[in-house]
C-alpha cells in the first residue's frame, strides 16, 4: 500500500520524450477541461497543454499548432467529436496524431463508428487520472 501511495503522489514519467508533449484538450465543460489538464500535468509535468471549448476552436488550434496528442469530448455544442476525428484523419495536418475520445458516450455503435474513423483510444467518463495517463502512454507508444 505504501508503494501505491508513493506512485500516485510522484509524477509518472517513464521516458524523456513524454515530457516534451504538446496536448490539446477539447471539452465544452470548463470543469472537465480543468480536471483533464490537472491529470495530464500531474502525470507529465513538463508537457504543454492547450485547450479548446468547442469544435471550431479545436480545428483552429489543430490548423495552427503541432500537437503530440488530442483528447476530445464527443458531445460539443457545435461540431461533435466524431466529426472532428473524421476531419483530423482525412483533412488536417494532424492526420497521424494520436486521438483519444474522452466522453460519457458508451453506446456500442458509436464506439464502433469512431474506431472505423481511426480513433486511437476511447475513455468513458467519469474517468480517473490513472486510467487517462495509461491510455496516453499507450497511444504515444503505438505512434512510435
C-alpha positions in Angstrom: 0.0 0.0 0.0 2.8 2.4 0.8 4.3 1.9 -2.7 1.0 2.6 -4.4 0.6 5.9 -2.4 4.1 7.0 -3.4 3.4 6.2 -7.0 0.3 8.3 -7.1 2.0 11.3 -5.5 5.1 11.2 -7.6 4.8 12.4 -11.2 4.6 9.4 -13.5 7.3 10.0 -16.2 8.8 6.9 -17.8 10.6 8.4 -20.8 12.1 11.8 -21.5 10.1 12.1 -24.7 6.9 12.0 -22.7 7.9 15.3 -21.1 8.0 17.1 -24.4 4.3 16.6 -25.2 2.0 19.2 -26.6 -1.5 18.1 -25.8 -4.9 19.6 -27.0 -7.8 19.1 -24.7 -11.2 19.7 -26.3 -14.2 19.9 -24.0 -17.1 22.3 -23.6 -17.3 22.0 -19.8 -14.7 24.2 -18.0 -14.6 21.8 -15.0 -13.7 18.8 -17.3 -11.1 20.8 -19.2 -9.5 21.7 -15.9 -9.7 18.2 -14.5 -8.2 16.6 -17.6 -5.5 19.3 -17.7 -4.6 18.7 -14.0 -4.4 14.9 -14.6 -2.2 15.4 -17.6 0.1 17.9 -15.8 0.3 15.6 -12.8 1.5 12.7 -14.9 3.5 14.6 -17.5 4.6 17.8 -15.6 6.7 19.3 -18.4 4.1 19.0 -21.2 2.4 21.9 -22.8 -1.4 21.9 -22.7 -3.7 23.9 -24.9 -7.5 23.8 -24.5 -10.5 24.4 -26.8 -14.1 24.8 -25.6 -15.7 23.7 -28.9 -15.1 22.1 -32.2 -14.4 25.3 -34.1 -11.8 26.3 -31.6 -10.3 22.8 -31.8 -10.0 22.9 -35.6 -8.4 26.4 -35.4 -5.8 25.1 -32.9 -5.1 22.0 -35.0 -4.6 24.1 -38.1 -2.1 26.4 -36.5 -0.2 24.3 -34.0 1.5 21.0 -33.9 0.3 18.5 -31.2 1.6 15.2 -29.9 -1.9 14.1 -28.8 -5.6 15.2 -29.0 -8.0 14.5 -26.1 -11.5 15.3 -27.4 -15.0 15.1 -25.9 -17.8 13.7 -28.1 -20.6 16.0 -27.1 -19.6 19.5 -28.1 -22.1 22.4 -28.8 -21.1 22.9 -32.4 -19.2 20.1 -34.0 -19.4 16.7 -32.5 -16.2 14.8 -31.6 -16.7 12.2 -34.2 -16.8 14.9 -36.9 -13.6 16.4 -35.5 -12.0 13.0 -35.6 -13.1 12.4 -39.2 -11.7 15.9 -40.2 -8.4 15.2 -38.4 -7.9 11.8 -40.1 -8.9 12.9 -43.6 -8.1 16.6 -44.0 -6.0 18.1 -41.2 -2.2 18.5 -40.8 -2.6 16.2 -37.7 -3.6 13.0 -39.6 -1.2 10.8 -37.7 -1.5 12.4 -34.2 -3.0 10.1 -31.6 -6.6 11.0 -30.9 -8.3 9.8 -27.7 -12.1 10.3 -27.4 -12.9 11.3 -23.7 -16.7 11.1 -23.3 -19.7 9.9 -21.5 -21.0 8.2 -24.6 -20.6 4.5 -24.3 -23.1 3.3 -27.0 -21.6 0.3 -28.8 -22.5 1.6 -32.3 -20.8 5.0 -31.5 -17.7 3.3 -30.3 -17.5 1.2 -33.4 -18.1 4.3 -35.5 -15.1 6.2 -34.0 -12.9 3.0 -34.3 -13.8 2.9 -38.0 -12.8 6.6 -38.2 -9.4 6.0 -36.8 -9.6 6.9 -33.1 -6.6 5.8 -31.2 -8.4 5.0 -28.0 -11.6 5.7 -26.1 -12.1 6.7 -22.4 -15.6 6.8 -20.9 -16.4 9.4 -18.2 -16.2 9.5 -15.3 -12.5 8.9 -15.6 -9.5 8.6 -13.3 -6.2 10.3 -13.8 -4.5 6.9 -13.6 -6.6 5.4 -16.5 -6.1 8.6 -18.6 -2.4 8.6 -18.1 -2.2 4.9 -19.0 -4.2 5.5 -22.2 -2.0 8.4 -23.1 1.2 6.4 -22.7 -0.2 3.5 -24.8 -1.3 5.9 -27.5 2.0 7.7 -27.7 4.0 4.4 -27.8 1.8 3.0 -30.5 2.6 6.1 -32.6 6.3 5.5 -32.3 
